């Protein structure tokens, strides 16, 4: 890169600039130069570490997930603008996930299988695939330069690095090439989507980003990037899994029916699987030791919008039946960090038991997604299973089911 241009960029950033709506010319020049750098990348490989935190919590609560990515930029791809291949960080020859614009897939080394979801044969309108670090930040910067949305941005010079913040006011926005604004009952009206990005001064390329919404903050950092600026990069997923692995095709409708309906229908009328779990104070809690005649067990996840929305209702439910032979328990399925869960419990002033589930317990109840509510009687028989949460509608369903169970238990 031209040293004169670099000096001008850094000189323009020595003063902190805080502004709203649109970048001024100095900052716009800075953003455009970074975009030009990112546009020149043909392929890149890097280690990435991802951590997340609970709503309103500034301390990370999940265990750091570290993986290795190989990314091929593809301007014709309409989903994320790249093909991506993810490998184990401890063994970068073992691929675990891939997306090539036509299919996405998962490689299971223990079962020796490759599960493929075809975008051609199974054309659903939207897929969640990994959005590569550099292409995502490129999209964010282009948005900041061109949007008419209400935004606030600021820059800081940290000596060896540069810092950029983008706040999108009153919108819940994700980036998949184009910004995707999400509106539903789980998103507060005063939502702010915030993206904090750090750039290395030597090459004006990003190395860290924090993405923040009302329900979660994600921390992403990249290490040891290997950048390729030629246009000849190619890669095929089949090169990275053994030929003797069995190939399976993903059927979304069949999986949904089997996971979300079949297992729960089988469990209704059956004895609830027993469990031994810990609460946020490291106390052991056993299902078999609970004495209340009626139990409502919620499987939840910190960072799950519907789960978070259900908290006021669950607190009112626990209070409503505090003098009845009833107990409410919430089992966390997404995080293993008890200290983080304790902060979450305290921040939300939960008045019911909040426990850390285990993969074995979650699987034994057939829970593919959260929230899910199980109503259990005094004989520990599952009487009802309620999936998902919608304010008002689910409240009524739980209240009616719970009232019937309590009345029956008292007869």
C-alpha positions in Angstrom: 0.0 0.0 0.0 1.2 3.5 -0.8 2.9 5.0 2.3 1.7 8.5 1.6 -1.9 7.3 1.5 -1.4 5.4 4.8 0.0 8.6 6.5 -3.0 10.6 5.4 -5.3 7.9 6.7 -3.7 7.8 10.1 -3.3 11.6 10.3 -7.1 11.9 9.8 -7.7 9.5 12.6 -5.6 11.1 15.3 -8.6 13.1 16.5 -11.6 11.2 17.9 -14.6 11.9 15.7 -18.1 11.2 17.0 -21.0 11.9 14.8 -24.4 10.7 13.7 -26.1 9.9 10.4 -23.2 10.0 7.9 -19.4 9.8 8.0 -17.6 13.0 7.1 -15.1 13.1 4.2 -12.0 12.1 6.3 -13.7 9.1 7.9 -15.4 8.2 4.6 -12.0 8.1 3.0 -10.7 5.8 5.7 -13.7 3.4 5.3 -13.4 3.4 1.6 -9.7 2.4 1.7 -10.4 -0.5 4.1 -13.2 -1.6 1.8 -10.8 -1.5 -1.2 -8.4 -3.7 0.8 -11.1 -6.2 1.7 -12.3 -6.2 -1.9 -8.9 -7.3 -3.1 -9.0 -10.5 -1.0 -9.5 -13.6 -3.2 -9.1 -16.2 -0.4 -8.0 -16.3 3.2 -7.4 -18.8 5.9 -7.4 -18.0 9.6 -8.1 -19.2 13.1 -11.2 -17.7 14.7 -12.2 -17.6 18.4 -15.8 -16.8 19.2 -17.3 -16.1 22.7 -20.7 -14.8 23.6 -22.3 -13.1 26.7 -25.7 -12.9 28.2 -28.2 -10.1 27.7 -27.0 -7.0 29.5 -23.8 -8.8 30.6 -20.4 -7.3 29.6 -18.5 -10.5 30.7 -18.3 -13.5 28.4 -20.2 -16.5 29.7 -19.6 -19.2 27.0 -16.5 -21.2 26.6 -14.3 -19.9 23.8 -14.9 -21.8 20.5 -11.8 -21.9 18.4 -11.8 -23.2 14.8 -9.9 -22.9 11.6 -11.5 -21.5 8.4 -10.6 -21.5 4.7 -12.6 -19.0 2.7 -12.9 -18.5 -1.1 -14.5 -15.2 -2.0 -17.3 -15.6 -4.6 -18.9 -12.4 -5.8 -21.7 -14.4 -7.5 -22.8 -16.0 -4.2 -26.0 -14.2 -3.1 -26.1 -15.5 0.5 -22.7 -14.6 2.0 -20.5 -13.8 -1.0 -18.0 -16.6 -0.3 -17.5 -20.4 0.1 -16.3 -21.4 3.5 -14.7 -24.6 5.0 -14.4 -25.0 8.7 -11.8 -27.3 10.4 -10.9 -28.4 13.9 -8.4 -25.9 15.4 -6.3 -28.8 16.8 -6.3 -30.7 13.5 -6.7 -28.5 10.5 -6.9 -31.5 8.2 -10.3 -32.5 9.7 -13.2 -30.5 8.2 -16.4 -30.2 10.2 -18.6 -27.8 8.1 -18.7 -26.5 4.6 -20.7 -24.2 2.3 -20.0 -23.9 -1.4 -23.0 -21.9 -2.7 -24.8 -25.1 -3.8 -24.8 -27.1 -0.6 -23.9 -26.9 3.0 -22.7 -29.9 5.0 -21.4 -31.3 8.2 -18.7 -33.9 8.6 -19.0 -36.3 11.5 -15.6 -38.0 12.1 -16.9 -40.2 14.9 -19.8 -41.6 12.8 -17.8 -41.3 9.5 -20.7 -39.5 7.8 -21.1 -36.4 5.6 -24.6 -34.8 5.9 -25.4 -32.6 3.0 -28.2 -29.9 2.7 -28.7 -29.2 -1.0 -29.9 -25.7 -1.9 -30.8 -26.9 -5.4 -32.8 -30.0 -4.5 -34.3 -28.5 -1.3 -34.7 -24.8 -2.1 -35.8 -23.2 1.2 -35.7 -19.4 1.2 -33.1 -18.9 3.9 -30.2 -20.9 5.3 -28.0 -20.1 8.3 -24.4 -20.7 7.1 -21.1 -19.3 8.4 -20.6 -15.7 7.3 -16.8 -15.3 6.9 -15.2 -12.6 9.2 -13.7 -10.4 6.4 -16.7 -10.5 4.1 -19.1 -9.7 6.9 -17.0 -6.7 8.0 -16.8 -5.6 4.3 -20.6 -5.6 4.2 -20.9 -3.6 7.5 -18.5 -0.9 6.2 -20.3 -0.6 2.9 -23.6 -0.2 4.7 -22.1 2.5 7.0 -21.0 4.4 3.8 -24.3 4.2 1.9 -27.2 3.8 4.3 -30.0 6.3 4.9 -30.8 4.6 8.3 -30.3 6.5 11.5 -26.8 5.5 12.5 -24.0 6.7 14.8 -20.3 6.0 14.2 -17.1 6.9 15.8 -13.3 6.3 15.4 -10.4 6.1 17.8 -6.7 5.7 17.3 -5.2 3.2 19.8 -1.6 3.6 18.6 -1.0 0.2 16.9 -4.6 -0.2 16.0 -7.7 1.7 14.8 -11.2 1.3 16.3 -14.5 1.8 14.5 -18.0 1.7 16.0 -21.3 1.5 14.2 -24.6 1.9 16.0 -27.9 1.3 14.1 -30.7 3.0 16.0 -34.1 1.4 16.6 -33.3 -1.6 14.4 -32.3 -5.3 14.9 -29.9 -5.8 12.0 -27.8 -8.8 10.9 -25.6 -8.8 7.9 -25.7 -11.4 5.1 -24.2 -9.3 2.2 -27.2 -7.0 2.6 -28.4 -5.9 6.0 -31.3 -7.9 7.2 -33.7 -6.1 9.6 -35.6 -8.4 11.9 -39.0 -7.4 13.3 -41.0 -9.6 15.7 -42.4 -9.5 19.2 -39.1 -10.5 20.7 -37.3 -7.3 19.5 -37.7 -4.2 21.7 -38.8 -1.0 19.9 -35.7 0.8 21.2 -33.3 -1.9 19.9 -29.8 -0.8 19.0 -27.6 -3.0 16.8 -23.9 -2.2 17.5 -20.7 -3.4 15.8 -17.3 -2.6 17.2 -14.4 -3.4 14.9 -10.6 -3.2 15.5 -8.1 -2.8 12.6 -4.4 -3.4 12.4 -2.7 -0.2 11.4 0.0 -2.0 9.4 -2.4 -3.4 6.8 -5.7 -1.7 7.6 -7.4 -5.1 8.0 -9.8 -6.1 10.8 -8.7 -8.6 13.5 -11.5 -8.3 16.1 -15.2 -7.5 16.2 -17.9 -7.3 18.9 -21.5 -7.5 17.6 -24.2 -6.5 20.2 -28.0 -6.8 20.2 -30.4 -6.7 23.1 -30.2 -10.5 23.6 -26.6 -11.3 23.1 -23.1 -9.9 22.5 -20.7 -11.9 20.2 -16.9 -11.5 20.5 -14.9 -12.6 17.4 -11.1 -12.5 17.0 -9.0 -13.8 14.1 -5.4 -15.1 14.4 -2.7 -16.0 11.9 -4.5 -14.9 8.8 -3.1 -16.1 5.5 -4.3 -13.7 2.8 -4.3 -14.4 -0.9 -4.9 -11.5 -3.4 -4.7 -13.6 -6.6 -7.9 -14.6 -8.5 -7.0 -18.3 -9.0 -8.2 -19.7 -5.6 -10.4 -22.9 -5.8 -11.4 -25.5 -3.3 -13.8 -28.5 -3.1 -15.2 -29.9 0.1 -14.9 -33.5 -1.1 -11.1 -33.1 -0.9 -11.3 -33.0 2.9 -13.3 -36.0 3.9 -12.4 -39.7 3.2 -14.1 -41.4 0.3 -15.4 -44.2 2.6 -17.5 -41.8 4.6 -21.2 -42.4 4.0 -23.2 -39.6 2.3 -26.5 -38.5 3.8 -29.0 -35.9 2.6 -30.7 -33.5 4.9 -34.5 -33.4 4.8 -35.6 -30.4 6.8 -39.3 -31.3 7.0 -38.7 -34.8 8.0 -36.1 -33.8 10.7 -38.5 -31.2 12.0 -41.4 -33.6 12.2 -39.3 -36.3 13.9 -37.4 -34.0 16.3 -40.1 -31.5 17.3 -43.3 -33.7 17.2 -42.5 -37.4 17.3 -40.3 -37.4 20.5 -42.6 -35.2 22.4 -45.7 -37.2 21.5 -43.9 -40.3 22.7 -43.0 -38.7 26.0 -46.6 -37.5 26.8 -48.0 -40.0 29.2 -44.6 -41.4 30.1 -42.5 -41.0 33.3 -40.3 -37.9 33.0 -36.6 -38.9 32.5 -34.8 -38.4 35.8 -31.9 -36.1 36.2 -29.3 -34.7 38.6 -28.2 -31.1 37.8 -26.6 -28.0 39.4 -28.1 -24.7 40.2 -26.1 -21.4 39.8 -24.8 -21.8 43.4 -23.4 -25.2 42.5 -26.0 -27.0 44.6 -27.2 -30.4 43.4 -30.8 -30.7 42.4 -32.5 -34.0 41.7 -35.8 -34.4 39.9 -36.7 -37.3 42.2 -36.1 -35.1 45.3 -38.7 -32.4 44.3 -41.8 -32.7 46.4 -44.3 -30.5 44.6 -47.2 -32.3 43.0 -47.0 -30.3 39.8 -43.8 -29.2 38.0 -43.4 -26.9 35.0 -40.0 -27.5 33.5 -38.7 -25.0 30.9 -35.8 -25.8 28.7 -34.2 -22.5 27.8 -31.2 -20.8 26.3 -29.4 -17.5 27.2 -29.5 -15.5 24.0 -32.8 -17.0 22.8 -35.2 -14.1 22.2 -38.4 -16.0 22.9 -36.9 -17.5 26.1 -35.9 -14.1 27.3 -39.4 -12.7 26.5 -41.0 -15.4 28.6 -39.3 -14.4 31.8 -41.9 -11.8 33.0 -44.7 -14.3 32.5 -42.8 -17.1 34.3 -42.0 -14.9 37.2 -45.7 -14.0 37.5 -46.6 -17.7 37.2 -44.2 -18.6 40.0 -45.7 -15.9 42.2 -49.3 -16.8 41.3 -48.8 -20.4 42.5 -46.3 -19.9 45.3 -48.9 -21.1 47.8 -49.9 -24.1 45.7 -48.3 -27.5 45.4 -46.4 -26.3 42.3 -42.8 -25.6 41.3 -41.2 -24.0 38.2 -37.8 -24.8 37.0 -35.8 -23.5 34.1 -33.0 -25.6 32.6 -30.3 -23.7 30.6 -29.2 -25.6 27.5 -26.9 -23.2 25.7 -24.2 -22.2 28.3 -22.1 -24.2 30.7 -20.8 -21.2 32.7 -22.4 -21.2 36.1 -20.9 -17.8 37.0 -22.4 -16.3 33.9 -25.7 -18.0 34.6 -25.7 -16.6 38.1 -25.3 -13.1 36.8 -28.1 -13.7 34.4 -30.3 -15.0 37.3 -29.5 -11.9 39.4 -30.0 -9.4 36.6 -33.4 -10.8 35.8 -34.3 -11.4 39.5 -35.6 -14.9 38.8 -37.9 -16.2 41.5 -37.7 -19.9 40.4 -35.0 -22.5 40.2 -32.5 -21.9 37.4 -30.3 -25.0 36.6 -27.7 -25.9 34.1 -28.9 -28.8 31.9 -26.6 -31.3 30.3 -26.6 -32.6 26.7 -27.8 -36.0 28.0 -30.7 -34.5 29.9 -31.7 -32.2 27.0 -31.6 -35.2 24.5 -33.6 -37.4 26.9 -36.5 -34.9 26.7 -36.2 -34.7 22.9 -35.5 -30.9 22.9 -34.2 -29.8 19.4 -34.8 -26.1 20.1 -35.9 -23.8 22.9 -38.0 -22.8 24.7 -39.9 -26.0 25.4 -42.2 -26.4 28.5 -43.0 -29.8 30.2 -46.0 -30.1 32.6 -45.3 -33.0 35.0 -47.8 -34.4 37.6 -47.2 -35.8 41.1 -46.4 -39.2 39.7 -43.8 -37.5 37.5 -45.8 -38.4 34.4 -45.4 -35.9 31.5 -49.0 -34.5 30.9 -48.3 -31.8 28.3 -45.5 -30.5 26.1 -45.6 -26.9 24.9 -43.2 -25.8 22.2 -42.0 -22.2 21.6 -43.2 -19.0 23.2 -45.5 -16.3 22.0 -46.5 -13.6 24.5 -50.2 -13.9 25.4 -50.9 -17.1 23.4 -48.4 -19.3 25.1 -49.2 -17.7 28.5 -52.8 -18.7 28.2 -51.9 -22.2 27.1 -49.6 -22.7 30.0 -52.0 -21.2 32.5 -54.9 -23.4 31.3 -52.7 -26.6 31.4 -51.2 -25.7 34.7 -54.5 -24.9 36.4 -56.0 -28.3 35.2 -52.9 -30.1 36.5 -53.1 -28.4 39.9 -56.8 -29.0 40.3 -56.3 -32.7 39.3 -53.5 -33.1 41.8 -55.6 -31.8 44.6 -58.6 -34.2 44.0 
